[in-house]
Amino acid sequence: MYVMEPNLLMSRTFLILGGMLIITTITARLNKAYETSTELFITVGGSFLFLFSVMIFADSYPINLIVVAIFSGFIGWSLGPTIAYIGESFKFRKYLKSKMVLSKSIKREQSPTFWEKFMGANEEKKTGYYYKSEPSKIFDRNSNEFKELKDDFDKNVLHHDRYNQEWQNVVFQAMVGTTLAVIIAGTIVAFIPTDFSFLGIFLWIALLALIVVEILNAFVFKSERRRILYSYCGVVIFSLYLIYDFNYLEKAIAAGDNSWGTAVKIAVNLYLDIINLFIDLLEILASSD
């Protein structure tokens, strides 16, 4: 028993992490879309509430494990609709390509004010669509042409699972990429004798900046290219966070800390790294043609 003692923290950490990922997978499979705005509000609010609860009860065994399990369920409940939304966008792009429909950004003649941008009206640029055979005939998302395409897509593509195999391949690639990132991060920490604690402040600033620009893009810029660029930034940030958190685990093991509280904290950190990295990779792979 004494020989195995230094590995007790690692065992507890990955036991918690594995359980969280299993619960997330199950709940993500159960919920593919939000039925009401109330459900969306409860899911998002519950995720933040139980994240804070994890921090508060991290050292209170076994309450910490129960809170972590509930938190994982809320994340999975929100992850399902997120993956479904990315998948539907992917399939719709495939559908438009099969119909020889192309798109381009069109600049408005009159630039909107900042408040108009923030409220979601009169964006400075909008996406125009046109058939390859008729490049001069441009229509937008509010046009009858686009509505006809969307209705046909909903009726003949979504209901018949067209492009489903291609989408499953994209999800599989994102899973493989995430797994490789975890393995590489763990290997770097295990074999490179460097204390990666210095990354902490830089990653925190980078993550805060990423959150701010993503919010601005959602309400102000509304740019697809910016969103994909931010996903690339997210991949870099969360890959480095994996190294940082594995380094934290290594230092805790070296210090002889085998507490459930430390295991919970590290497991939750790794869990959030993995989930965010997976979503960013999925966004990138789904948007690439």
N, C-alpha and C positions, 0 to 999 in steps of 0.2 A: 504493500500500500504506500509506503514511504517513497518508493521509486517513482510511482505514478503521480505523486502529489503535485509536482511542478506543472503537469499537463491537465490538472483538474479544471483550471480556469478556461483553457482552450476547449475542453470537452463541454463544459457548461455553455460557453459562448456559442459554439456551433450547434449544440442541441437546441438552444433557444432560437438561433437564426434559422435552422432547418424547420422548426415548428412554425415560425412566423411565415416562412415562404410557402409552406404547405397550406396553412390557413388562408393566406392571400390568394393562392391559386384556386382553392375551392370557391371562395366567395366571388372571385373575379369571373369564374365560370357560371356562377348562379345569376349574376346580374350583368346584363349586356347593355342596358339603357336605363336612364332615369325616367320613371313613369310620370313624376310630377316635379315641380320646382321645389316643393317641400322636401321631397326625398333628397334632392340635390343639396339643399341647405343643411339637412340633418346629417348627411354623409360628410360633407366638408367640415361642418362644425364639430361633428363627433370625432373626426380624424385629429383636428387640432386639440380638442379637449382631452382626448386620451393620450396624445403625444405629451402634453403638459403633465398629465397624470403619471405617465411613465417616469418623467423626471422627478416628480414629487415622491412616488412610491418605489423608486429604483432600489432602495436598500431595505424595503419591507417585504421579506419573503414570507409566504408565497403570494401575497397580494400583487407583487411586481409581475409575476408570471401571468396572472389572470388579466391584469391591465394590458400587458404586452399582447396577449392573445386577442383581446377585444380590439386593440389598436390595429392589429394586422387584419382583422375582419373588416374594419372600416376602410382601410387602404385598399384591400381587395375589392370591396364593393364599389369604390370609385375607379379602380384600375380597369374593371371590366368595360364600362362605358367609354373610357379613354381609348382603350385598344380598339373597341368597336368603331369609334369615330374615325380614328386613323385608318382603319381597314376600309371603311366606307369611302373615305376620300381617295384611298389608293385604288379601289375598284372603279370609282367614278372617273378617275384620270385614265384608267385603262379603257373604260367604255368610250370616253370622248375620243381617245386615240383610234379606237376601232371604227368610229364614225367619221374619222378624218376631220375632227374639230380641233382647231388650234387656239391658242390664247396669247394675249399680249397686254402689257400695261398701257393704259391711256391716261395722259395727264389732262386734268380739267383746265378749262380756260381761266377760271377765277379761283385763286387759292383760298381755301377756307380759313377761318380764324382758328386759334388754338382750342377755344371752347367748343366750336363746331366739330373739330377733330375728336376731342375727348368724349363728346356725347355720341360719337359714332355716325354723324351725318356729314355729307359732303366731303368725303375723303379727297385728298389732293390727287390721288391716282386711283383708278379702278381697273378691274380686269375686263377686257373685252374678248369676245369669242367670235370665231369665224370659221366657215368651212374652207378647207384647203382649196376647193374648186372655185370658191367665191371670196377671195381675200378682201374685197372692198365692202362686203356686207357684214358689218360688225354688230353684234348684239351683246347685251349684258345679262346679268342674272335675273333681272326683273322682266325680261322680254318673254314673249310667247314662245319663241324658238327654244330658249333655254328651259322653260317650264315643260315643253314637250319632251325634250331630251331627258329631263329629270324624271318625269312620269314614266317614260319608257324604261329608264334605268331601274326605278323602284319596282316596276312590274315584271320586267324580263331578266333583270340581272340579280338583284338582291334576293328575290323570291326563289330563284333557280340556282343560287350559289355559283354563278359564273365568276371566274377569276378567283374562286375560293382556294384552289390548290396553290396558285401563285402567291396569294396572301399568306397562306400557311408557311410557304417557303420563306417569306420575308420575316415572319415571326420566329421561325426556327433559326434563321441567320442572326437575328437580334439576340436570341437566347444563347447561341454559340459565342457570339461576340462578347456578351456579358460574362459568360463563363470563363472565356480566355482572359478577359481583363482581370477577373478575380484571381485566377491562377498565376498570371504574370505578376500582379501586385504582391501576392503572398510570396512568390519566389524571390522578387526583388528584396523584400524585407528580410527574408530568411538568409539570403546569401550575400547581401551587400551590408557590410558593417558600418552603416551610417544611421545616425539619429535623425529621422525625418520630422521631428517635432517642429522644426522651423517652418514647415509648410503651413502650419495651422493658421496663422494670422493672414497670410497671403490668400489661402483658400477661402477663408471667411469673407474677406473683402471682395474676392472675385465672385463668390456665390451671391453676396448681397447685391453687387452690381448687376449680375445676371438676372436676378429676380426683378430688379427695378426696370431694366431695359425690356424684359419680356412683358411686364405690365404695360409699359409705354407702347410697345408694339401691338399689344392686344387692343388698346383703346385709342391710340393716336396714329401710329404709322400704318398699321394693318398690312404689313409687308410679308409676303410668303418667303421671299429670299432672306429677309432678316430673321424670320422664325427658324429657318433651316440653319442659318449661320449661328444662331444662339444654341441650337441643338449640338452643333459641332463643339462649341465652347463648353456646353454641359458635359459632353463626353470626356473632354480633357479634365475639367474640374472634378468630376466624380471618380474618374480613374485615379487621379492624384489623391483624392480623399480615401480611396481604398488603401493606398500605400500608407497614408497618414494613420488610418484606423488600425491597420495590421501592425504598424509600428507601435501604436498605443497598446495593443494586445501583447506584443512581445515584451514591452517594458513592464507591463503589469505582471506578466509571468515571471520575469527576472526578479521583480520585487517581492515575489511570493504571495501576491494578492489572489486568493481563490474565492472571493466572496461572490454571492449571487448578484449583488448590486453592481459590481464592476462588469460581470458577465452580461447583465441586462443592458447596461449602457453601451458596451462595445457591440453587442449583437444588434441593437437598434440602429447604431451608427452605420454598421456594415449593411444592414437591411435597407436603409434609406439610400445608401450609395448604390446598391444593386438595383433597386426599383427605378431610381432616377436615371441611372445609366442605361437601363433596358429601354425606358421610354424614349430617351434621346436617340439611341441607336435605331429604334423602331421608326421614329420620325424621319431620320436620315435615309434609311433603307427604303421606306415607303415612298419618299419623295423623289428618289433617284429612278431614272428610267434606263 
